[in-house]
Amino acid sequence: MAIATGDQITERSLTVLRDGQSPSGAFVASPSFRVYRFGWLRDGAFCAHALDRVGHAAASGAWHGWVQEAIERHRPRAEAVLALIASGETPPGDEMLPARYTLDGAIESEDPVDPWPNFQIDGYGMWLWSLEQHLAGRAPDGGQLRTVELVGRYLAASWRLPCWSCWEEFNGGEHASTLASACAGLDAAARLTGEAAFAEEAEAVRAELRSRYVTGGYVGLSPGDARVDSSILWLGVPFGVFAPDDPLVVATVDEVKRQLMGSSGGVYRYRGDTYYGGGEWLLLTSSLAWHESGAGCTESARELRRWVRAQARDNGDLPEQVTVASQFPDEVEPWLERWGPVATPLLWSHAMFLISEAVA
């Protein structure tokens, strides 16, 4: 995408991503929000992809290098987990690879006052998906290949384990977007390594989604839960777990629109969300715009992008969510007292905005 001169939000988005990248290559989730001063593989995968989309491949490559170094630094932990699973045991969550690292690639020390879960596998699938996109048909180098193979084995072994959701919520649960991310990663690992076993495992994940997560013709949040989560949008675009025009994806996107469009025009995470009152999330609204653009729904995509633009602060910063049409208005103030104002800027919001603009 050519950067439009004078487009404040586009230019600010690039600045936020560049300024939010540590010398290590890590992307901080939000530089001004105390509890988000870490590097998530989940957020970073989309930040790197956004930079690839707009011609900043070197910055994207630096992030992929940071991920590779962080994983290799903790290879003994990953191998120990794989050995436990192979022996029929279920490793404790705090022995698994973390969802987020410090910006220098270490595992954070648990906050004794306000502990926060750190076991999710989705980010590892998202990293492999993002890496394959970054390589754009090039073969991984020897070091990358070694790490890809490790992460592929980690996903193949762990995708059935109950873990925290994409949003660090619902401990011990099973989550459609977690499986979608794992499937995308396994598909990428299969193509990058040439190992058929990873492709076979991806097919097993697809079969699991179809057999246990479909309710009313669409993919629900978890088995037996008729709600949807907007992160399930990624099932088709961009992860390609099923084709974007697969009837299951079409029905799922339609259900997201039915259940989760807010009254002001943005998209909720899921019904019942109480985090900062459960407002409308910019990154998810951009995700829907991404899908709509690919589906040829240009006017819908344009309206969604317009809504995201309208939420920008005066300097062009994009927040994580807005609470004007929150699901639970009484829950906004307790979060303000606990953690302060909504995270602004959120790098992931800026990344998804750039992607939605690039595909328009």
C-alpha positions as CSV (number, residue, x, y, z in Angstrom):
1,M,0.0,0.0,0.0
2,A,1.3,3.5,-0.8
3,I,1.1,5.7,2.3
4,A,-1.2,8.6,1.6
5,T,0.6,11.9,2.3
6,G,-1.3,13.9,4.8
7,D,-3.4,11.0,6.1
8,Q,-2.9,11.6,9.8
9,I,-4.1,8.3,11.1
10,T,-2.2,6.2,8.6
11,E,1.0,8.2,9.3
12,R,0.4,8.0,13.0
13,S,-0.2,4.3,12.8
14,L,3.2,3.8,11.2
15,T,4.8,6.0,13.8
16,V,3.2,4.1,16.7
17,L,4.4,0.8,15.3
18,R,7.9,2.0,14.7
19,D,8.2,3.8,18.1
20,G,6.6,0.8,19.8
21,Q,9.3,-1.6,18.5
22,S,12.1,-2.2,21.0
23,P,15.7,-2.4,19.9
24,S,15.3,-6.2,20.5
25,G,12.7,-6.3,17.7
26,A,9.8,-6.9,20.1
27,F,6.6,-4.8,19.8
28,V,5.3,-3.5,23.1
29,A,1.5,-4.0,23.2
30,S,0.9,-0.5,24.4
31,P,3.6,1.9,25.6
32,S,1.4,3.9,27.9
33,F,-0.7,1.1,29.6
34,R,1.2,-0.4,32.5
35,V,0.0,-4.0,32.2
36,Y,0.6,-4.1,28.4
37,R,4.3,-3.4,28.5
38,F,5.2,-6.8,27.2
39,G,5.6,-8.5,23.8
40,W,2.7,-10.8,22.8
41,L,3.2,-13.2,19.9
42,R,-0.5,-12.6,19.1
43,D,-0.4,-8.8,18.8
44,G,3.1,-8.9,17.2
45,A,2.1,-11.3,14.5
46,F,-0.4,-8.8,13.2
47,C,1.9,-5.8,13.7
48,A,4.6,-7.6,11.7
49,H,2.1,-8.5,9.0
50,A,0.9,-4.9,8.8
51,L,4.4,-3.6,8.3
52,D,5.0,-6.2,5.6
53,R,1.8,-5.0,3.9
54,V,3.0,-1.4,3.8
55,G,6.6,-2.0,2.7
56,H,8.5,-2.1,6.0
57,A,9.8,-5.7,5.8
58,A,13.0,-4.9,7.7
59,A,11.0,-4.0,10.8
60,S,8.8,-7.1,10.4
61,G,12.0,-9.2,10.0
62,A,13.4,-7.8,13.2
63,W,10.3,-8.9,15.1
64,H,10.5,-12.4,13.6
65,G,14.1,-12.5,14.7
66,W,13.1,-11.6,18.2
67,V,10.5,-14.3,18.4
68,Q,13.0,-16.9,17.1
69,E,15.6,-15.9,19.7
70,A,13.0,-15.9,22.5
71,I,11.7,-19.4,21.6
72,E,15.2,-20.8,21.2
73,R,16.2,-19.3,24.6
74,H,13.4,-21.4,26.1
75,R,13.8,-24.5,24.0
76,P,14.6,-26.7,27.0
77,R,11.2,-25.7,28.5
78,A,9.5,-26.6,25.2
79,E,11.3,-29.9,24.9
80,A,10.4,-30.8,28.5
81,V,6.7,-30.1,27.8
82,L,6.8,-32.2,24.7
83,A,8.3,-35.1,26.6
84,L,5.6,-34.8,29.3
85,I,2.8,-34.8,26.8
86,A,4.4,-37.8,24.9
87,S,4.4,-39.7,28.2
88,G,0.7,-39.1,28.7
89,E,0.9,-36.4,31.2
90,T,-0.6,-32.9,31.1
91,P,1.9,-30.2,31.9
92,P,0.9,-27.4,34.3
93,G,0.1,-24.2,32.6
94,D,3.1,-22.4,34.1
95,E,5.5,-24.9,32.5
96,M,4.2,-24.2,29.0
97,L,5.7,-21.6,26.7
98,P,4.2,-18.2,27.6
99,A,1.8,-16.1,25.5
100,R,3.9,-13.0,26.1
101,Y,7.6,-12.2,26.9
102,T,9.4,-9.3,28.3
103,L,10.8,-7.1,25.5
104,D,14.2,-8.7,25.9
105,G,12.7,-12.2,25.4
106,A,12.6,-13.3,29.1
107,I,9.6,-14.9,30.9
108,E,8.1,-12.3,33.1
109,S,8.0,-12.7,36.9
110,E,4.4,-13.1,38.2
111,D,2.9,-10.1,39.8
112,P,2.0,-11.2,43.4
113,V,-0.6,-8.4,43.7
114,D,-2.3,-8.7,40.3
115,P,-1.4,-12.1,38.7
116,W,-2.2,-12.6,35.1
117,P,-2.5,-15.8,33.1
118,N,0.2,-16.5,30.6
119,F,-0.6,-19.9,29.0
120,Q,-2.1,-19.7,25.5
121,I,-0.9,-21.5,22.4
122,D,-2.6,-19.3,19.8
123,G,0.3,-16.9,19.5
124,Y,2.6,-19.7,18.4
125,G,0.3,-20.6,15.5
126,M,0.0,-16.9,14.7
127,W,3.7,-16.5,14.6
128,L,4.1,-19.3,12.1
129,W,1.3,-17.9,9.9
130,S,2.9,-14.4,10.1
131,L,6.4,-15.8,9.4
132,E,5.3,-17.6,6.2
133,Q,3.6,-14.4,5.1
134,H,6.8,-12.5,5.7
135,L,8.9,-14.9,3.8
136,A,6.5,-14.6,0.9
137,G,7.6,-17.8,-0.8
138,R,11.2,-17.7,0.3
139,A,12.6,-20.7,2.1
140,P,13.4,-20.2,5.8
141,D,17.1,-20.2,6.7
142,G,18.6,-23.0,8.8
143,G,18.0,-21.3,12.1
144,Q,14.4,-20.4,11.2
145,L,13.7,-23.9,10.0
146,R,14.9,-25.3,13.3
147,T,12.6,-23.1,15.3
148,V,9.7,-23.6,13.0
149,E,10.0,-27.4,13.4
150,L,10.0,-27.0,17.2
151,V,7.0,-24.8,17.2
152,G,5.2,-27.1,14.8
153,R,5.8,-30.0,17.2
154,Y,4.7,-27.9,20.2
155,L,1.4,-27.0,18.4
156,A,0.8,-30.6,17.3
157,A,1.2,-31.8,20.9
158,S,-0.6,-29.1,22.7
159,W,-3.6,-27.9,20.7
160,R,-5.9,-30.3,22.6
161,L,-4.9,-29.0,26.0
162,P,-7.3,-26.6,27.7
163,C,-5.8,-23.2,28.0
164,W,-6.7,-19.5,28.3
165,S,-8.5,-17.9,25.4
166,C,-7.2,-15.4,23.0
167,W,-8.2,-12.7,25.5
168,E,-6.5,-14.3,28.5
169,E,-10.0,-15.3,29.8
170,F,-11.9,-18.6,30.4
171,N,-9.2,-20.7,32.0
172,G,-9.4,-24.4,31.3
173,G,-11.6,-23.9,28.3
174,E,-11.7,-24.8,24.7
175,H,-11.8,-22.0,22.2
176,A,-12.5,-21.9,18.5
177,S,-10.1,-19.1,17.8
178,T,-7.3,-21.0,19.6
179,L,-7.9,-24.0,17.3
180,A,-8.0,-21.7,14.3
181,S,-4.7,-20.2,15.2
182,A,-3.1,-23.6,15.8
183,C,-4.4,-24.9,12.5
184,A,-3.0,-21.9,10.7
185,G,0.4,-22.5,12.3
186,L,0.4,-26.1,11.5
187,D,-0.5,-25.4,7.9
188,A,2.4,-22.9,7.7
189,A,4.8,-25.4,9.4
190,A,3.9,-28.0,6.9
191,R,4.6,-25.8,4.0
192,L,7.8,-24.3,5.5
193,T,9.3,-27.6,6.5
194,G,7.8,-30.0,4.0
195,E,6.7,-32.3,6.8
196,A,3.4,-34.0,6.0
197,A,2.8,-34.8,9.7
198,F,2.1,-31.1,10.3
199,A,-0.5,-31.0,7.5
200,E,-2.1,-34.1,8.9
201,E,-2.4,-32.5,12.3
202,A,-3.9,-29.4,10.8
203,E,-6.6,-31.6,9.2
204,A,-7.3,-33.1,12.6
205,V,-7.9,-29.6,14.0
206,R,-10.3,-28.8,11.1
207,A,-12.2,-32.0,11.8
208,E,-12.4,-31.0,15.5
209,L,-13.8,-27.6,14.7
210,R,-16.4,-29.1,12.4
211,S,-17.4,-31.9,14.7
212,R,-17.5,-30.1,18.1
213,Y,-17.7,-26.4,17.6
214,V,-20.5,-26.0,15.0
215,T,-23.8,-24.9,16.4
216,G,-26.7,-23.7,14.3
217,G,-24.6,-23.9,11.2
218,Y,-21.8,-21.6,12.5
219,V,-18.7,-21.9,14.6
220,G,-19.4,-21.1,18.2
221,L,-17.1,-19.7,20.9
222,S,-16.5,-23.1,22.3
223,P,-18.2,-26.5,22.2
224,G,-21.9,-26.1,23.2
225,D,-21.6,-22.3,23.5
226,A,-24.0,-20.6,21.0
227,R,-22.2,-17.3,21.4
228,V,-19.6,-16.2,18.9
229,D,-16.3,-14.5,19.6
230,S,-15.2,-11.9,17.0
231,S,-11.7,-13.5,17.0
232,I,-13.4,-16.4,15.1
233,L,-13.5,-14.0,12.1
234,W,-9.9,-15.1,11.5
235,L,-11.1,-18.6,10.7
236,G,-11.4,-17.6,7.0
237,V,-9.5,-14.3,6.7
238,P,-6.6,-14.4,7.2
239,F,-5.9,-17.9,8.5
240,G,-7.6,-19.8,5.7
241,V,-8.6,-22.7,8.1
242,F,-11.6,-22.9,5.8
243,A,-12.0,-20.9,2.6
244,P,-13.5,-17.5,3.1
245,D,-16.5,-18.4,1.0
246,D,-17.1,-21.8,2.7
247,P,-20.7,-21.8,4.0
248,L,-19.4,-22.4,7.5
249,V,-17.3,-19.2,7.4
250,V,-20.1,-17.2,5.7
251,A,-22.5,-18.3,8.4
252,T,-20.0,-17.6,11.2
253,V,-19.3,-14.1,9.9
254,D,-23.0,-13.4,9.6
255,E,-23.5,-14.5,13.2
256,V,-20.7,-12.2,14.4
257,K,-22.5,-9.4,12.7
258,R,-25.8,-10.4,14.2
259,Q,-24.6,-10.9,17.8
260,L,-21.7,-8.5,18.0
261,M,-22.3,-5.3,16.1
262,G,-22.5,-2.5,18.6
263,S,-25.0,0.4,18.4
264,S,-22.3,2.9,17.5
265,G,-21.0,0.8,14.6
266,G,-18.1,-1.1,16.1
267,V,-17.6,-4.8,17.0
268,Y,-17.8,-6.4,20.4
269,R,-15.5,-9.3,21.5
270,Y,-18.3,-11.5,22.7
271,R,-21.6,-11.2,24.5
272,G,-21.1,-11.0,28.3
273,D,-17.8,-9.2,28.1
274,T,-17.2,-7.0,31.1
275,Y,-13.7,-5.8,30.5
276,Y,-14.0,-2.0,30.6
277,G,-17.7,-2.6,30.3
278,G,-17.3,-4.7,27.2
279,G,-17.0,-2.0,24.6
280,E,-16.5,-2.0,20.8
281,W,-13.0,-3.0,19.8
282,L,-11.2,-1.2,17.0
283,L,-9.0,-4.1,16.0
284,L,-12.0,-6.4,15.6
285,T,-13.9,-3.9,13.6
286,S,-10.8,-3.7,11.3
287,S,-10.8,-7.5,11.2
288,L,-14.4,-7.5,9.9
289,A,-13.5,-4.9,7.4
290,W,-10.6,-7.1,6.2
291,H,-13.0,-10.0,5.6
292,E,-15.6,-7.7,4.0
293,S,-13.1,-6.4,1.5
294,G,-12.1,-9.9,0.5
295,A,-15.8,-10.8,0.1
296,G,-16.4,-7.9,-2.2
297,C,-18.6,-6.1,0.4
298,T,-16.9,-2.8,-0.3
299,E,-19.5,-0.5,1.2
300,S,-19.6,-2.5,4.4
301,A,-15.8,-2.5,4.6
302,R,-15.8,1.3,4.0
303,E,-18.3,1.9,6.8
304,L,-16.3,-0.2,9.2
305,R,-13.0,1.6,8.3
306,R,-14.8,4.9,8.7
307,W,-16.0,4.0,12.2
308,V,-12.4,3.1,13.2
309,R,-11.1,6.4,11.9
310,A,-13.7,8.2,13.9
311,Q,-12.4,6.7,17.2
312,A,-8.9,8.2,16.7
313,R,-7.7,10.7,19.3
314,D,-6.7,14.2,18.2
315,N,-3.1,13.1,17.6
316,G,-4.3,10.0,15.6
317,D,-3.8,7.4,18.4
318,L,-6.2,4.5,18.3
319,P,-7.4,2.9,21.5
320,E,-8.1,-0.7,22.2
321,Q,-11.8,-0.2,22.6
322,V,-14.4,2.5,23.1
323,T,-17.0,2.4,25.8
324,V,-19.7,4.7,24.5
325,A,-21.9,1.7,23.7
326,S,-20.5,-0.7,26.2
327,Q,-22.5,-3.8,27.1
328,F,-22.2,-3.2,30.9
329,P,-21.7,0.6,31.5
330,D,-21.5,0.0,35.3
331,E,-18.3,-2.1,34.7
332,V,-16.3,0.7,33.1
333,E,-15.4,2.7,36.2
334,P,-14.0,-0.3,38.2
335,W,-11.5,-0.9,35.4
336,L,-10.6,2.7,35.3
337,E,-9.9,2.6,39.0
338,R,-7.9,-0.6,38.7
339,W,-5.8,-0.1,35.5
340,G,-6.5,3.5,34.4
341,P,-7.8,4.7,31.0
342,V,-8.3,2.2,28.1
343,A,-5.0,1.3,26.5
344,T,-4.1,4.1,24.0
345,P,-2.4,3.8,21.6
346,L,-2.7,0.0,21.2
347,L,-0.3,-1.2,18.5
348,W,-2.6,-4.0,17.5
349,S,-5.4,-1.5,16.7
350,H,-3.0,0.5,14.5
351,A,-1.8,-2.7,12.8
352,M,-5.3,-3.9,11.9
353,F,-6.2,-0.4,10.7
354,L,-3.3,-0.4,8.3
355,I,-4.1,-3.9,7.1
356,S,-7.8,-3.0,6.5
357,E,-6.7,0.0,4.5
358,A,-4.1,-2.0,2.5
359,V,-6.7,-4.5,1.4
360,A,-9.4,-2.0,0.5
